Amino acid sequence: MLTIYGVYRSRATRTLWLAGELGLDFTHVPVIQARRLPDPLAADAPINTLTLSYLAINPMGTIPCIDDNGTVLYESMAINLYLARKHGTALAPADLVEDARMMQWSFFAATEIESHALKISSTVAEGLAGTEAGQAVIDVAARMLRRPFRVLEQHLSGNDYLVGNRFSVADINVAEVARYAQAHAPLFDANPSIKAWLDRCQSRAAFKAMWDARTNEAA
């Protein structure tokens, strides 16, 4: 049995979305980020990233994490690539070249986009976007995203999806990173192919089901 650890309001969305696309049966353990709790080590605290029982499973204390019949993984990109390959279907790479390209796009998102996109997301979530300081943070992050977005825009201007011109695990991995910057409309207005691609990805039934669950989860 597959167990997915992590609340919906976390990077676990990537894996929960993929599980929906693959139609997997799994047990969901909603491990919450310790930083969101007043006292994560209290006896009555919900299971969180500092809970000893969870650290025994994932010593990094990060989410998501999976236990797939004894195979424990705790990096979201690796988790998704593993699950896609294991369960096949069109979401998985068809050959070695596609495998390399799916890894390339996944690592590209993690290294070139995520940290800057998260600054936009967190600034907006904290209600600081309307302040001078908050806007300065967003402006810097958007500027740092220009080059990777230009690369992504160029690729998507001639392709509906990232690899093999079909929806795949690479699209899930990259879309869930690009989503963090979605609150900054000018970035997407300047990159219409990225915007259209993200709309296609987010129109899928499995994404909508994941997003509904995330929306209904306690903030």
Secondary structure, 3 states (H helix, E strand, C coil): CEEEECCCCCCHHHHHHHHHHHCCCEEEECCECHHHCCCCCCCCCCCECCCHHHHHHCCCCCCCEEEECCEEECCHHHHHHHHHHHHCCCCCCCCHHHHHHHHHHHHHHHHHHHHHHHHHHHHHHCCCCCCHHHHHHHHHHHHHHHHHHHHHHHHHCCCCCCECCECCHHHHHHHHHHHHHCCCHHHHHCCHHHHHHHHHHHCCHHHHHHHHHHHHCCC
